[in-house]
Amino acid sequence: MALVESLAVAGTSRILLAVLDGLGGLPRENRTELELAATPNLDRLAAKSSLGLLVPIEPGITPGSGPAHLALFGYDPVEHQIGRGVLEALGIGLEIKHGDLCARANFATLGEDGKVKDRRAGRIPTEESTKLCELLQQKAGRIEDVEVIVRPGKEHRFVVVFRGEGLGEGLADSDPQHDGLVPLEVSSVQPGADKSARVANAFIARCAEVLKKEPRANWVLLRGLACRPALQSFAERYKLKPACVAAYPMYRGLARLVGMDILKTGETWSDEVATVRQNVQKHDLIFAHFKETDKAGEDGDFDAKVELLERFDEDILPKLLGLKFDVVCVTGDHSTPATLKAHSWHPVPVLVWSRHVRPHACSMAFGEQACGRGSLGTLYSRQLMGLLLANGLRLKKFGA
């Protein structure tokens, strides 16, 4: 048993973990998105908090959203590698059986030259994606002796579950990760995965035939093909009753995997705050996830990311602070600089407030530079839960 888990005790304190997805950035004219944004409420909170930077995986390693969040929850993301397909499937409420092979899928636009023009098919609306998933379920619901389950997620995203004998992990994605490239074949990278690769590629080929007349969503890309792992739950590890408030399936799936209660919420940030308010007395840790900052970063829209951070500061943070949590943490899972249009390896700003913190004398703002000078220093994300439990007086003394 790891040290923090061995010291965790039950208590009455309540903890908020607010995650602004893709929070970290890179400078445009000497200031990052967070540093350029007008965030007076975050800045006032920073002056009373401990600040630092989080390294999601290891220095220089660019994380996906799954491992980055798993690390925030205190699990070693290298030891516990979880395919994104599992998280998406759990996130939309599918019951995953032992041996099911799950894939996160994108509708995409394939050009006449055979190269991917748009990996996200123009971010088609969820309503359109839902209709296409229903069509694929009818036309591609069985490959060989394998049942295929197709369910929509949000926008261009959907989930595919392959259910049958002889399936397993050890597969490379078909998603080339960048526009302008030819889609890849799903290939086996471990012994015993040949059938899984064959079935996945046959599914892609059938989808291509079904979708060939679609103007935007005429191809599918598969990634994160994996089976469900076994993880020790939050309740077992930390003596907490945790809950998740997230609009996007993948984050609900990861939270469900570690045993959090998944609270039904609406699509907007205001909906999420209302859900937190309705459930704040029923749980002693609430993970609240805010996705749109990451989307703006991936779209390369620096100004939109700034505006979203300002909106969070003005409309969302005061309402969350008004719920009187004993410990408040504001951070991100990873950096998504708009200048890169992608996730990056850069450490992520983190703020921890409680009655027991040591604020840094110069912590007058919440941004990358201020957090780099903060009293917490630079930590691995997997160390954050120990700090939150300590500030909630939920860790007993180590040794005599």
N, C-alpha and C positions, 0 to 999 in steps of 0.2 A: 504494500500500500504506500502511495506517495505521502510525503510529509504533511501537506495541507489537509488531505483527506483524513489522515490519522488524528489531526488536531481539531477537526470541525465539530462543533457542538450546536445543538438546537438553541434558538433564541427567539426574541420578539421583534428584532429590528427588521426594517423593510428596505430593500435595495432596488434601485432603478439602474438598469444598464441600457442607456440610450445610444443606439448605434446609427450614425449617419454614414450610410454606405459610401465607400470611396472617398472619405473625408479629406485625406491628405492631398496636397497638390504640389505644383512647381511654380516658380515665380513667372509672372508676366510683368515686365517693368518693375522688377525688384520685389514684388509682393505676390504671394500665392492667393488662390481664391478665398481662403479663410482669412488671410491677413488683409485683403482688400475689402472684404465684406464689412458692413457696419453692423456690429454685434454687441451692443452695449450690455445686454443682459448676460451673455456669455462672458464678457469681459469682467463685469462685476462679480460673477460667480467665480471666475478664475482668480480674482484677487483674494478670495477666501478659501481657495482650494490648493491641493497639490497637483502640480503639472508634470508631464513627462512625455516621452515618446515610446511607442510600442513597435517592436519588430515582429511581424506576424509569424514568420517561419524561421529564417536565418538571414543574416545580413546578405544582401544582394539577391535574395530569392524572391521572385514575383509570385504572389499567391493567388489562387483562385478563391472565389467567395466561400466555398465549402470549408477548406482547410483554415482560412482566415477566421471564420466564425467559430469553428471547432476550437481553435486556439484561445479565442476570447472566453470560451466556456471552460477553459482549464485543461483541455485534453491535448495531448501531444499530436499535432497534425501529421507528423511523419510516421509515428507509430500506428496511428489510426487513419489510414488513407481510405476515404469513402468516395465512391463514384457519385457524380452529380445526379445521375439518373435515379439513384435510390432516394436522394433528398427530394427531387422533384416529385417522384411518385408518392412518397409519404406526405409531402406538402399538400397535394391535392386530395388527400384522404384515402388513397388506395391501400388496401390491405396486401402487404407483400409477403408471399409465402417463401419458405425455405427453397432455394434453388431458382427462384425467379430472377431473370436477368432484366435489369431496368436501364433505360436510356433516356437522357435528356435530348430532345429533338428541337430543331429549328425548321420552320418553313423558310426557304431561301429562293432567290431568283437566279436561275442559270441562264447565261447568255448563249447565243447561237454558236459561239466559239468553244462551248463546253466549259467555260470558266465561270466562277461564281461572281455575279454582278453585285449581289447584295445578300449577305449572310442572314439578314433579318427580314427579307422580303418586304422592305419598306415599313417594318413594324406594323404589319397588318393588324386591324382591330381584332379584339378577342372574339367578337361575334362572327367574323369571317373565318377565323381559325377554328372555331367550334364547328362550323358547318363542314369544313374540310376534314376535320378529325372524324366526324360522323361518316363521311364518304370513305375515308381510308379504313375505318372499322368494318364497313360493309365489303369493300373490295380487297382488303389485305389482312383480314382477320385470322388467317391461318397460313402458315408457311411450313411445308412438309408436315410433320406431326406436332408442330408447335402452335399453341394458341397465341395470338397477338392481341394485346389490349392497347387501344389508342385513346388517349384522353387529352383534352385541351388544358393548357395552362393559362398564361396571360400573353396577349398580343401574339407574336409569332412563335411562341414557345409551346411545346406540347410534350407529352410523356408517352413512351412506348414500353410496354412490359412483355417480354417473351416468356412464356410459361410452358414447360415441357421437360422431358427427360434428356439428360446429357448436356445441359447448358452450364456454362461457367464463366468466370471472369478471365481477365488476361487479354483484353482487346484494345487495339488502337482506334482512335476516333476516325470518323469520316470527315469531320469538319476541318478544313485547312486553316482555320482561324483568321484568315485575311481574305478580303475581296480580291478578285483578279487572279485567283489560283484555281486549278482544277480540283474538284472534290476528290477526296481520298477513298479508297476502299477500306472497309473495316477489316483489319488483319489481326491474326492471333499472335500474341507476343509471349504466351506461356503455353506449355504442353497441355493438351486436352481442350483447347478452346476453338478447334477447327470447326466444329458444328455450329457453335455460336456465331463465328464469323460468317459462315456460309448462309445461315438463316438471316442475319442482319443485312447482308448485301442483297439477298433475294428480296427482302422487304423494301429496301431502298429502290431496287429496280422496279418493283411493282408500283410503288408510290409514284415513280417518275412516269410510268405509263398512265396512271390515273389522273395525274396533275398536269399533263403535258400541255393542255390548252389554257391553263391558268395564266393570267397576265403577269402576276408577280410571284405567287407561291407555286412554282412549277418544279420544285426539288425539295428534298429533305436532307438534313445533315444530322448525324447522330454523334453524341459525345457522352463521356462519363458512363460507359456501359459497366455495370457492376451489380453485385448481389448484396443483400443487406448484411451488415456485420453486427456483432453483439457488443454493446457498450454498456458500461456501468452507468446507472442513472444518476441524475443530479441529486435526487433524494438520498441515494446511498452514499454518494461521494461527499456531499456538503451539508446534509441534514437540513435541506431547504425544500420548500414547496414552491417550485418555479412555474412561471407562465410566460407564454410568448404572444406578442401582439405584432403581427406582420401581415402585410397585404400580399406579398409574393410567395408562391408555393415553396420555392427552394428553401427559404429561411424557416418556414413553418415545418418543413420536412426535417431539417437538421435539429430544430428544437424538439420535435416529436421523437427523434432518434435518441436524444439524451434524456427523455422522460419529462419534458415540460408539458404542462397543460396548454393546448392550443386554443386561444380565445378567438371566437368569431368576431371579425371586424370588417368595416367597410374599406373602400378603396383609398380614401383621402387621409392626409395626416390628421385632420380634425377628427375623423372617424376613429383613428387609432388612439388619440388622446382620450376621447370619450370612452373607449373600451378600457383603457388603463384606469380611468376614474371609476368606472363601474366595478372594477375587480381589485382595486388596490388593497382592500381589507381582507381579501381571500387568499392572497399569496404573499410570500415574504421576499421573492425576487421576481421582478418583471423585466423581461427583455423586450424592448420596444425598438423596432427596426424601421428605418426611413430610407427608402430605396432611391429616390429621384436624383439625389446628388451624384450617385454613381452613374446614372444614365446620362446626365449632363456632361460628366467627365468623359465618358466613352464616346459621346457625340462630338467632343471637341468644343463644346460651348462653354467657354470660360465665364462669360457674363451670366448665363443661365444658372451655372453652379453658384456664383456669387449671390444671385437673387434668391435662390433656394436657401442658402445659409442665412441670409437676412430674414427670410420668412420664418425659418425655424426659430431664430432668435426672438422675433417680434411676437409671433402667434402661438408657437408651440411650447417653447421652454418655460415661459412664465406659468402656463397652465400645469405643466408637469411639476414645477417647483412648488406650486400651490397645494399639491397633494401630500406634502410633508414627509417625503421619504427620509429615512435616517442616513442613507448613503446614496449619493447621486454620482454616476459616472457618465460622462459624455465622451465618446470616442468614435472611431471608425474601424471597419474590419481590415481595410487596406487603403492605400493611396490610389486614386484614379485621377492623375493630372490631366486637365483638359488639353494641355500642350502635347501630350502623348496620345490622347484618345484611347487609353488602355490602362489596365491595372499596372502598377509599378512596384518596385522593391523598396521605395522610400518609407522610413518610419512614420507612424501615424500619431498625430496629437492625441493626448489623453488628459482628461480632467477628472479628479476624484475629490468630491466634497463630502465631509461629515463633520461632526463636532470635534473629531479627534485628529484632524489633519494638521500638518505644519505647512502653512502657506509660505510660498517663496516671497521674499520682500519685494522682488521686482515683477511679480506676476500680475501685471495690470492689463493683460490682454490674453486672448485665447487664439493662438496661432502657432505655426511651426517653429518660429524663432523663439518665442516666449516659452513654449513647451520644451525646446532644446536646452533652455537654461533652468528648467524647473527642478524642484526638490526631489522628484521621483527618478530623475535621470532617464536612461534608456533601458527598457525592460523587454523581455519577450512577452508576447501577448498571453501565452499560457500561464504567466505569473500574475495576471491581473486578478483572477478570482481570489487568490490568497489575500491581496490587498483589500478587496471589497469585503471579504469575510472579516478580516481584522478590523476594518473601520466599523463594521456592524457588531463588533465584540462577539464574534462567533468562532473564534479560535482559542483554544486553551493553551496554556504555557507549555513549551517544549522542554522536557527534562525537569530534573529536581530543582 
